[in-house]
């Protein structure tokens, strides 16, 4: 009888994809802009960065979409345009444009997004991936029902 060794594989976190000082600035901005507790903004930014990395490395920017809860992370990072543009260029060789389309977002899409992020090796906070993003006030996406 042989024993197989079990290795614990540590999942990645989105927060590790940017310098710590930038992550803190993004969390602070997200919390302030969206009226969130810092602990919630921290989780949102972590998941948003994991989402962006997954989308950028798998070339699925036309297919994947953030949840309503995670979409503010993308908005926050894009508003830090110098850092966002450089991060995209360095990591993907291109700019990840935010082209929201609430008409194609569904619960099934959120399941698919979570699966993509998990396959990329990231820890997923499934509480933030329950609904699709249609529009997030105060920064409306431009195509959601509130616009």
N, C-alpha and C positions, 0 to 999 in steps of 0.2 A: 504494500500500500504506500503510495507516495502522497506527500502533502504539498499542496500548491501554496506558495507564499502570496499573501494578500498585501498589496501595496495601497496605501491610502493616497488617492490622488487629490491634491488640493485644487479646488476650483479657483479660477481667476476672478478678479473683481474689476469693475469698470474704473473705479477710482485710481487704480494703479496704472492707467493708460495715459495719465497726464501728471505733470509735476504736482506735488502736494500743495504748494502755494496756489497754483492755478485752481486745483480742485476746491480749495477753501473759498477762493474768490467766487467761483461759480455757485457753490452752495449758498454763500451769503447773498449773492444777487438773486438767486432763485427764490430763496426764503422771503426776501424783501419784496420782490416783484410780484409774487403770487400769494403773499400773505400766509406762508407756510411756517410751521415749526421747523427749526434747523434740522432736527432729527429726520423729519419727513423729506425736506429738501436734499439732505445727504443721501437718502435712499434713492430718491428720484434721479439725482445726478449720477449716482453709481450705475443705475440701470440704463440711463440714457447713454452713457459712454459705452457700456457693453453693447447696447443696441447699435449705436453708430459704428463701432468697430466691426461688429458682425456684418452689418450691411455693407460697409466699405470693403471688407476683405472677401466677401462672397459675391460682390457685384449684384446685390439684390435691392438696390435703392428704388427701383421701379416696382418692386413686388412687396416689400415689407413696409410696415407702418408702425409708428409708436402707439401705445395705448393713450387714452386721454390723460391718464395720470403721469405718464412718462414724457409726453410731448413737451411740457415746459422745459425739460432738460435740454432738448434740441434747440428750442427758442433761446434759452439762456446762453448756450454755447455760441450760437450764431451771432448773438448780440455782442459777444467778445470777438469781433470779426477778425482781428489780426491773429489772435491765438487760434481761432477755429480754422481759418484758411491755411495757416502754417501746419497745423495738426493734420488736416486732410491731405495736404500736399506731401508731407513727410511720410505719412502712413499708407496712403492709397495712390498717390501720384495724381490725384484729381480732387476737385471740390465736390463734396456731397451736398447737392441742392435739396432744399426742403420744398417738395411739390405735393402738398396735401391734396388728397382726394377722398373726402368722407363717403363718397358713394360706393367705394369698393371695400371699405373697412367693415369687418364682421368679427364675431366671436371666434369663428374658425380661423381667421387670419391671426388673431392674437395667440391662439394655440400654436400656429405655425411659427410665429415670431419667437415664442418661448422655446420651441424645439430648436430653431436655428441658433439662438443664443446659448442654449445648453450644449449643443454640438460644438460650438466654438470654445467650450470649456469654462464658461462663466457661470457664476452663482446667480440664480434667478430668484428675485423676490416676487413670487407669483401673485401676491396681493396687489401689485402695481400693474398687472397685465390682465385684468378682468374685463375691461371694456375697450372698445376701439376709440380713437380720438376723432371727434368730428369738429370740435371747436373748443378752444380754451380761452376764456376771458381772463384777463383783459386783452390778451394778445390773440385776437381771432385769426384763424388760419386763412380766411378769405373764401372758403368754399363751404363752410359748415352752415348749419341752419340759423346760427345767430348773426350771420353777416348780411 
